[in-house]
Amino acid sequence: MSNPGQPTVQQGDTGTTVRRVQRALRRTPNLSVVVDGIFGPATHAAVVEFQQGAGLVPDGIVGPLTWAALPDGGPMPLLHEGTHGPVVSSLQTVLTNGADQWGGVTPGPIDGIFGPRTREAVEAFQGWALITVDGVVGDQTWSVPLHAGNATLESAVGLEYVVS
């Protein structure tokens, strides 16, 4: 099970478990889901839609059967200056390949090290996406649609980096 031990959540709930549901729904992919930790009407509608498609009772409540059917809702790693590893290399590749769309700012060499040039490329990407420009890759930045076949930054970098 990709979401083991999760409690039942429903409309009106808030917090990290709701964020996990929302991330999982975005990975179905339903790019209309906002990862904000608030189980409001939009999240409820997305859960019902998912449940209908998965052959579950469409009650809008995320219990054991819905959790089992959803993709892993764990967060992607938080990336910032000083982070390193294969996920940073993948991020650098995506930022390099799409640099023309967000102002031509590239992260420099694809070396797996999140340094000042990678931060500048992330900031350019965030500005293009009209989200908070802070040079940190967290939930909001991972969720940015890339306008390419329902891809988001997280799906383009690779969901194998999800932290469960």
Salt bridges, closest charged atoms under 4 A:
ASP72 OD1 - ARG20 NH2 3.09
GLU81 OE1 - ARG119 NE 2.72
GLU123 OE2 - ARG119 NH1 3.36
ASP139 OD2 - ARG19 NH2 2.62
ASP139 OD2 - ARG23 NH1 2.98
GLU154 OE1 - ARG27 NH2 2.98
